[in-house]
Amino acid sequence: MLICSNDAFDSSTGVDSNASKPESIVNLIGGNWRLVLAASALALAAGVRLLAKHVLATGSAVPGYMLLAAICCGYVYQGPPFR
C-alpha cells in the first residue's frame, strides 16, 4: 500500500515523470495518480477490516494500535506536507 500511495504522491507533485521513473505504478497505468491513490486507500480499508475482525475475535487491541502507529509513520515519511 505504501508503495502505491508514495508513487501517487510523487506523481501529483511532479517528482516522478515518465523519463525519471518509468517503473512507477502511476506511469505504468497511464498517469492516473488519483486511481492509484484510491486503490491504495481501498487496500488499507480491507486491511483495517481484517484487523478489526482479528481484534474482535481475540479481544486484544494491541495490533490495532500498532497498525495505527505504522500508518502514521508511513504517512509522515511520504505524504505531504511532511516530505
N, C-alpha and C positions, 0 to 999 in steps of 0.2 A: 504494500500500500504506500509506504513512504517513497519508494522509487517513482511510482506513478505521480503522486502529488508533487514531488520535487520537480519532475520534468514539467508538469503543468505550471508550477510557479515560475520556473526558469523560462518557459516559453512565453508566458504572459508578460514578463518583464523584459523580454528580448535578449536574455542571456544566451539561450540556445537558438541557433539558426541552423538551417539545413547544412550549411558549409562547416560550421564549427562542431556540430554534434549530430551527425546523421543517424546515430543509433538511438536517439531519444525517442521514447514511446510516442510523444506528440508528433514528431516528424515522421515516424513510421506509419501513423494512421492518417496523415494528411494535414496536420497542423491545427486540429481542433482541440485546444487545451482545455476548454470547458467540458468536453466529453470525457477526457482523461480524468479531470478533477471529480466529475460526477461518478465515474466508475470507481475511483479510489474511495470516495465517500460511501458508496454502496458496499464496497468490501469492508470498510470499517464498521458500518452498521451491521453487517452479517456477523462479523467477529464479536461485536458487543452483544448481539443477541445470543450467540453461542456461549459467551462468558456469563451472561445473565442466567442462562439455563443451568450452567455449572454451579453458579453461586446459589441458586435456589435448591439444587439437588444436594449440595454439600453443606450449606449453611455458613460458608466462610466467605467473607467479603474481601479478604486479602488479595486474591487475584484481580479483583476489580480495581482496587487501589493501585496495584502495580501497573495495570494496563493504563489507567488514567495518568500516572506519572510518566510512563513511556510515551504516550501520545503527546503530552505537554512538552517533554524533552525534544521529541522529533519535530514538533511544530516550531519551537523556539529555534532549533537548529536550521530549519529550511524555510520556514514561512515568513512572509512579510508581516510586519516591518522589522523583524529581528535579525534577518540575514546578516 
